[in-house]
Structure formats: C-alpha cells, structure tokens
Amino acid sequence: MGIFQRLGTLIKSNINDLISKAEDPEKMLGQVLTDMKNQLVEAKKQVAVAIGDEKRLKKQWDDQIAQAKEWERKAMMAVHAGDDGLAKEALTRQKEHEELVNQFEQQWHLQKDAVDKLKDQLRGLNNKIEEAKRKKNILVARAKRAEAQRTIQSTMAGLSDTSAFDTFDRMAEKVDQLEAEAEAGVELAGELTGDTLQSKFKQLESTGGADLALAELKAKMGLPASGTAGQKALPKKDDSDKDEPQKAALSAKGHSREEE
C-alpha cells in the first residue's frame, strides 16, 4: 500500500469516526483539518525519505561510472607497461563496475519517477487541505444556520399547541371582568355618596345645554327656533303683476266714457 493510500485511509477513518460521534461541526472540521495537517507533515517526511533514496542511488550510479572509468585508465596503464595480464584483470574489474552502472541507472530512474509522482501527490494533498480550510467557514456557517432553523422550527412546533394562546384569552376575559367591576364600583360610589339632588340638576343642565346650542345655531342661520334646519322661509310673491291687466282694462273704460 502506498504512502498516500495509507494516509487517505487513516484520514477517512478519522472523519467517519468523528461523524459517527455527531460532534459539534466546527470542532469536528477543526479536528479533521488538524489530522490532515499532521498527515501532511508525515507525508512530507516520507517523501523526503524517498527523495533521499533517489539522491543516494544517483550518487552510487555516479560512483560506479567513476570506478569503471578508473579501471579503464588502469588497464591502459598496464598495456603501456607491457603487462597484458594485468590489463585484462583491470578490464574485468571495469566490466563489473559497468554492470553496476547499468543497475544503479535503472534503479535511479525508477526511484526518480516515483519521487516525482510523490511530489505531485503531495502538492495535491496540500491543495486539498487549503481547499478544506476555505470550505471550513462555509460549512460551519451552514451548520449554524441549519441549527438555528431547527431551533426555530422546534419553538414554532411548541407554539402550535393552543394551550398557551388559550391562557392569554382567559387572562383577557379576566381583565375585562376586572375593568367592568371597577367601573361598576365607581358608578355605585357616585350614586351612594354626595348630593343626589345636585347630580340630577347637573344632568338636566347637560341636556339643556344641547338644546341651547341648537337654538343658537338656528338663530345664526336665520331660522325660527321651532323650525327645521334647511327649511328657510321663501319670500312672498308680489301680486302687483297679477293686477296689471285689470288696471289697464279699467283705464280704457274710463277713457271711453269721457269721450261720450
């Protein structure tokens, strides 16, 4: 199992464990981020080890190349010295180092490819953690909003019970009864105390005051006190116009008698 596969399995198990416990979302997400950061640190250590192995293989490869060249130089020296047997031994040692060169070269390339992949995965993990940091606040806000909505719904569900509102209605009826009793007490107190005759005259004066105001209004409008508002007396028609034809006829008769 690869490094990041093990880390992913561990992180996933931690998250599932936290979710199953139904802890506070903010604390849970904070703990998840902490675990991811810790695993990122561990992953960096593992990648660093892999990079160290890659560098060691590269160094061993370079050393074998240098050793092969050195034994080739020694073989040439033996040939120049006229010692062919010594030259052959040097060439045999050169061949051994060249074989090691090929092996270390192959291992170094494999290790370098693995390190490059680990680096890419490490960058991806780091990006995921940064993305998780950005999403944390959003998720926490959503969780708080959902909790507030749930609380409101629970409260509204409790208020749907009419017993609370029935209590208010009964209390309103009680207050109405208290107010009515208080007004009745004031009325009885006024009737049972003080000068009864004086109160009767005050009542009569209040009634007569309305009649006096009505009479004053009619006088202002030019209406008689006993008349009805809006029925203003019409002016009498002059009958002189109706007698004009009779006067003209009598005048004509008078003139005719004088001529006779």
C-alpha positions in Angstrom: 0.0 0.0 0.0 1.4 3.4 -1.0 2.2 6.2 1.4 -0.7 8.4 0.3 -3.1 5.5 0.2 -2.3 4.7 3.8 -2.7 8.4 4.7 -6.0 8.6 2.9 -7.4 5.5 4.7 -6.3 6.9 8.0 -7.9 10.3 7.4 -11.1 8.8 6.1 -11.4 6.6 9.2 -10.9 9.6 11.4 -13.5 11.5 9.6 -16.0 8.7 9.8 -15.3 8.3 13.5 -16.0 12.0 14.1 -19.2 12.0 12.0 -20.5 8.9 13.8 -20.0 10.7 17.2 -22.1 13.6 15.9 -19.8 16.2 17.5 -20.1 19.9 17.0 -19.5 20.6 13.3 -17.0 23.4 14.0 -14.9 21.3 16.3 -15.2 18.3 14.0 -14.0 20.2 11.0 -11.2 21.8 13.0 -10.1 18.3 14.2 -10.2 17.0 10.6 -8.0 19.8 9.4 -5.6 19.2 12.3 -5.4 15.5 11.4 -4.9 16.3 7.7 -2.1 18.7 8.6 -0.5 16.1 10.8 -0.7 13.6 8.0 0.7 16.1 5.6 3.7 16.5 7.8 4.1 12.8 7.9 3.7 12.5 4.1 6.4 15.2 3.7 8.7 13.1 5.8 8.0 10.0 3.8 8.6 11.9 0.5 11.8 13.3 1.9 13.0 9.8 2.6 12.1 8.8 -1.0 14.0 11.8 -2.3 17.0 10.8 -0.1 16.9 7.3 -1.6 16.8 8.8 -5.1 19.8 11.0 -4.4 21.7 8.1 -2.9 21.1 5.9 -5.9 22.2 8.8 -8.1 25.4 9.1 -6.2 26.0 5.4 -6.3 25.4 5.4 -10.0 27.9 8.3 -10.5 30.4 6.4 -8.3 30.2 3.3 -10.4 30.7 5.3 -13.5 33.8 6.8 -12.0 35.0 3.4 -10.9 34.5 2.0 -14.4 36.5 4.9 -15.9 39.3 4.4 -13.3 39.7 0.7 -14.1 39.8 1.5 -17.8 42.6 4.0 -17.1 44.5 1.4 -15.2 44.1 -1.2 -18.0 45.6 1.4 -20.4 48.4 1.9 -18.0 49.1 -1.8 -17.9 49.1 -2.1 -21.6 51.6 0.8 -21.8 53.7 -1.1 -19.3 53.6 -4.2 -21.5 51.7 -6.2 -18.8 48.7 -7.6 -20.7 47.7 -9.9 -17.9 47.4 -7.0 -15.5 45.5 -5.1 -18.3 43.0 -8.0 -18.6 42.3 -8.0 -14.8 41.7 -4.3 -14.9 39.3 -4.7 -17.8 37.5 -7.4 -15.9 37.0 -5.1 -13.0 35.9 -2.3 -15.3 33.2 -4.6 -16.7 31.9 -5.4 -13.2 31.6 -1.7 -12.5 29.8 -1.0 -15.8 27.3 -3.7 -14.9 26.7 -1.9 -11.6 26.4 1.3 -13.5 23.5 -0.1 -15.6 21.8 -1.5 -12.4 22.1 1.8 -10.5 21.0 3.8 -13.5 17.8 1.7 -13.8 17.1 1.9 -10.1 17.7 5.6 -10.1 15.3 6.2 -12.9 12.6 4.2 -11.2 13.2 6.0 -7.9 13.2 9.4 -9.6 9.8 8.6 -11.3 8.4 7.5 -8.0 9.6 10.7 -6.3 8.1 12.8 -9.0 4.8 11.1 -8.5 5.0 11.5 -4.7 5.8 15.2 -5.1 2.7 15.6 -7.3 0.6 13.7 -4.8 2.0 15.8 -2.0 1.1 19.0 -3.8 -2.4 17.7 -4.4 -2.8 16.8 -0.8 -1.6 20.3 0.2 -4.1 21.8 -2.2 -6.9 19.7 -0.7 -6.0 20.9 2.8 -6.0 24.5 1.6 -9.4 23.9 -0.1 -10.7 22.4 3.2 -9.6 25.5 5.1 -11.6 27.7 2.7 -14.6 25.4 2.9 -14.5 25.1 6.7 -16.0 28.6 7.4 -18.7 28.0 4.8 -19.6 24.6 6.3 -19.6 26.0 9.8 -21.9 28.8 8.7 -24.3 26.4 7.1 -24.3 24.1 10.1 -25.1 27.1 12.4 -27.8 28.2 10.1 -29.3 24.8 10.0 -29.2 24.5 13.8 -30.9 27.9 14.1 -33.6 26.8 11.7 -34.1 23.6 13.6 -34.4 25.5 16.9 -37.0 27.9 15.4 -39.0 25.0 14.0 -38.9 23.3 17.3 -40.1 26.5 19.0 -42.9 27.0 16.4 -43.9 23.4 16.9 -44.2 24.1 20.6 -46.3 27.2 20.0 -48.7 25.3 17.7 -50.2 24.0 21.0 -53.2 26.2 21.6 -52.9 25.9 25.4 -50.6 28.9 25.5 -53.0 31.1 23.5 -55.9 29.8 25.5 -54.2 31.1 28.6 -53.9 34.6 27.0 -57.6 34.5 26.1 -58.7 33.5 29.6 -56.5 36.2 31.0 -58.0 38.8 28.7 -61.5 37.8 29.8 -60.4 38.1 33.4 -59.0 41.6 32.8 -62.3 42.6 31.1 -64.2 41.4 34.1 -61.9 43.3 36.5 -62.4 46.5 34.4 -66.2 46.1 34.4 -66.2 45.6 38.2 -64.0 48.6 38.7 -66.3 50.8 36.6 -69.4 49.5 38.4 -67.7 50.3 41.7 -67.1 53.9 40.6 -70.7 54.3 39.4 -72.1 53.0 42.7 -69.7 55.2 44.6 -71.1 58.2 42.8 -74.7 57.3 43.4 -74.3 56.5 47.1 -72.2 59.5 48.1 -72.6 63.2 47.7 -75.7 65.4 47.0 -78.1 63.3 44.8 -80.3 66.4 44.0 -77.3 68.3 42.8 -76.3 65.5 40.4 -79.8 65.5 39.0 -79.6 69.2 38.2 -76.2 68.7 36.6 -77.7 66.1 34.3 -80.6 68.4 33.5 -78.1 71.2 32.7 -76.1 69.0 30.4 -79.3 68.1 28.5 -80.5 71.7 28.3 -77.1 72.8 27.1 -77.6 70.8 23.9 -81.0 72.4 23.3 -79.5 75.9 23.8 -76.7 75.2 21.4 -79.2 74.1 18.7 -81.3 77.2 19.2 -78.2 79.4 18.8 -77.3 77.6 15.6 -80.8 78.1 14.1 -80.7 81.8 15.1 -77.4 82.2 13.3 -78.9 80.5 10.2 -81.9 82.9 10.3 -84.3 80.0 11.1 -87.1 80.1 13.7 -86.4 78.2 16.9 -89.2 75.8 16.2 -88.4 75.3 12.5 -86.4 72.5 10.9 -82.9 73.1 9.6 -82.8 73.6 5.9 -86.4 74.8 5.7 -85.8 78.5 5.2 -89.0 80.7 4.6 -89.5 81.7 1.0 -90.2 85.4 0.2 -93.8 86.3 -0.6 -94.6 86.8 -4.2 -95.6 90.4 -5.2 -99.3 90.3 -6.5 -98.9 93.7 -8.3 -98.0 92.0 -11.5 -101.2 89.9 -11.4 -103.4 93.2 -11.1 -101.8 95.0 -14.1 -104.3 93.6 -16.8 -107.3 94.7 -14.6 -105.9 98.2 -14.1 -105.3 98.5 -17.9 -108.9 97.5 -18.6 -110.5 99.9 -16.1 -108.3 102.7 -17.5 -109.6 102.0 -21.1 -113.3 102.1 -19.9 -112.7 105.4 -18.2 -111.4 107.0 -21.4 -114.3 105.8 -23.5 -116.9 107.3 -21.1 -115.2 110.7 -21.2 -115.4 110.7 -24.9 -119.1 110.1 -24.8 
